[in-house]
Amino acid sequence: MTLDDLRPGLRRTQAITVGEALTVPAVAAAFTGFADMPPVFATAFMVGFVEWTCIEALRPYLGPHQRTVGTRVEMGHTSATPVGMQVTAEVELVAVEGRRLRFRVVCRDAVEEIGSGFHERAVIDHDKFLQRVGRKGNRDVRGV
């Protein structure tokens, strides 16, 4: 399979079990303000889980030099999920516009839907992307 074979309708479902490392207080490792929040599945990790599910759905269509990067997230997180409960992410590719890919996404726990929306990704050439980012990192940003 190649990108030329990629069509709307591609679907993938993945499941994870919410552990302490996926809760809101775990986000405090990077952003301290989350430390005293309730120990439920974090929105940040739900978005990451959706991205991972999309990455895995696309993997068979990519060449060795290709990757996808997230470019847009439009999701609501509507219900809390406790530690120990399984969560599923269901993604469906709904649009292919050149290198831009749009997915409809739904997340559910064992009781109910906990989030839904859309996620967009772009296909990149991995080496060229890293070169561009490297040039950006080496820019002289004084006076900005």
C-alpha positions, 0 to 999 in steps of 0.5 A, a space after each residue: 500500500 502507498 499514499 495513492 491507495 489512501 481513501 476516506 473510510 479508513 478506520 482504526 480502533 485502539 484501546 488502553 487502560 487508564 493508569 496513574 501515568 495517564 491522569 491529570 496529575 501526571 501532566 504536572 511533570 511538565 506543567 506544575 499547575 496540574 498536580 492537585 487536580 482529580 486523578 482521571 484520564 487527562 484531556 492531554 493524554 486523550 488527544 495523544 491517544 487519538 493521535 497515536 491511533 491515527 498514526 497507526 492507521 496511516 502507518 501501512 500507507 507511508 514510505 520509509 521516509 514519510 511520517 505524519 504530524 498533527 496539525 489540528 485538533 477539534 475535540 471535546 472531552 465530555 466525561 471523566 474516566 477513572 483509573 483502571 477503566 479501559 478507553 477506546 479511540 475510534 478514528 475514521 479518515 473522512 478527507 484526503 486533500 493532498 498531504 492533508 488528512 482529516 479524521 473523525 474521532 470518538 473516544 469511549 470508556 466502559 460506560 459512555 462516550 467521553 470525547 469526540 471531534 476531528 483531528 488533522 494530520 499532514 504527511 511529511 518527508 521526515 528528513 526534509 522536515 528535520 532539516 527545516 526544523 534544524 534551520 529554524 532552531 539555528 536562526 538568530 532570534 535576537 530582536 524578535 
